[in-house]
Amino acid sequence: MSGDVDFWPRLVLAILAAWRITHLLVREDGPGALLARLRATLGAGTWGAMFGCYYCMSLWVAAPLSLWVATRPADAWLDGLAEGGRLILPLTSDKGFLANDPPVPLERRGAFFRIERRTPQFLAQWITPVAIIPCESCRDPESEAALAAAFERGGWERVTRLYRQDDVPADRAWVRAPGWCLAYA
């Protein structure tokens, strides 16, 4: 992924967009003071605290933007993880978003996985389902198809490893796509 000519410009734009959108939601009043009224309505509860926390909101804003940068674990992200370092990786299919698609339950559209570096391995753990509108021009079709089939089969909650190769035996692989695989122990 890091050799992709479009990767770095998309990454820079995603970073700037995440910063700008987060600043708008947390620090600005918005058009017609709409965001200020929303924050006042939310009050001091959980949602109000989240809308008032720049760091919390930046994670929620950055998660869907990360899908615009990549649709598979990016080598640059994995290479940059220190020993014991973690990242939250959203992986989604495009199922349920197109006009002619039949309804697809949320848990069959995508999931957040926690990836942790334990040299020379990457541990993986399913966190929660997620459905993020896919960016049509920035997705890897082979990974897309493999993810759709894996979510259809189920079994994501048993995933324990991320491999940076696709030669894991079929009985251990939950999803396998060119250059990467999520697998069971």
N, C-alpha and C positions, 0 to 999 in steps of 0.2 A: 504494500500500500504506500509506503514512503517513497517509492520510485514513481508513483503516479503523478503526472504533471499537474493534474487538477487538485491534488491533495492539499498542498500548502496554501494556495489561495482560498480554498474552501475552509480550511482550518482557521485561517486569519479572519475571514468573514464571520464564521460561526462564533469565534471568541468575541469579536466586536459586537455582534448581534446579541449574544448572551449578556454582555456587560450593559448594553444600551437598554434592552428590554427589562432587565433586572432593575436598573436605575429608575426607569419609568414606573414600574410596579411598586417599588419600595419607597422611593424618595420624592416622586413628583405627584402633583394633583391630577394631571391628565386633562383631557378636553372636558370642559364644563365641570371641573372638579369631580369627575366621575370616580377616579381612583381614590381620592381623598374621602369621598362619601362611602365607598366600599370598605376602606380600612376602618372608618368610624363605625360602620354597621357591624363589622366582624368583631370589634371590641378587643378585649384582652384574652379571649379564648385561644384555643389551639390554632385556628385559622388566622386569627388576628395576629398572633405571635409570629406565624410563618410569614405573613405579608409584611411584617415589620422587621424581619431578619434578612439582611442583605445576603448573607452566606446561604441560608436555607433556600431562599428564592432563587439564587443563582444556580443551585443544583437542579431545581425543577425546570428552570428555563433551559439550562444546558443539555439536559437529557434528550429532548427531541431534536435539538440542533446537532447532537452527535451523530444521529442517523443520516444527516445530510453529508457528513464528512465520510462515513464508512458504513457498510452493511455487514461487515465481518470484523473479527478482532484485528485491528490495525497493528502491523509489526512495530511501528513507532511507539504505540501505546505500551505494548508488551515489553519492548526493549527498554523503555524508560522506567519500568517498575523496579524499585530496589527490592532486595531480599525482604520478604514479608510485606511488601507493598500490595495495596489492593486497589481495584477499580470496579465500578459498577458499569456493566455492559448491557445496554438494551439490544435485544435481537428480536426482530419482528418480520413477519411475512406481510404480503400485501392482501391477504385474504380478508374479505368483508368490507373493503373500501371502494371497490369499483361498482359502477351503477348496476351491472347485471349480476353481481355476486349474491349468492344466498347468504342469509344471516349466519355469522360465525361467532360462537361464544368468545368472550374476551380471552379466556385462558388458551384458546387455540390460535390466537393472533400473534402473540409474542410474549416475551418475558424479560425481566431484569435478572441478570446473573452477577453474583459477586465473584470476581477473579482474584486470586491471591498468588503471588509468586513465591514458590518454594523451590529454589534452584535444585535440579534442572527442570522442575515441573511447574505447572500452573494448576492450582486447585480451583474448582468451580462449584458454586452452590446456587441453586435456584432461589430467588427472593420472592417475586410476585409477578402476576401476569401484567401485561401492558399492551396497549394498542396505541400506536403513534402513526399518524398519517404518513405514508411512505413518500419519499422524494423520488419521483419517477426517473429522473435522469442520473441518479447517483447510486443506484443499487446494483449489486452483482447478481445477474440472473440465475447462475448456478447455485449460489448460496441461498437466494430467495426460494427456489424450488425445493432445495433440501430442507430448509427451515419449515416451509409449508407442510411438507410430508411428515416431518418430525412432530410438529405441533398437532397434526391430525392423529398420529399414533398415540400421543401422550407419553408419559414417562419422564418428563423434564425434572420432576422433583428428585429423581435418583441420580442426576448428573453430578459427578464429583471431580472431573478433570477437563481441562482445555489443553488440546494438543496442537502444536504448530505444524503438524503434518496430517495427511489424510490416510495414512496406512494402518490405522487402528482396526483390529478385527471387527467385522460387522456385528457380532453378538455383543460387543462392548460399546459400540458407537450409538449415541442417541441421534446426533446429526453429523454428517460428514459432507464437506464441500471442498473444492480445490484449495489445498494449502492449510486447512484447519479442520478440527473435529472437537465436538463436546462428547464426552464418554462417561461410562460408569466405571467404578473402581475395579 
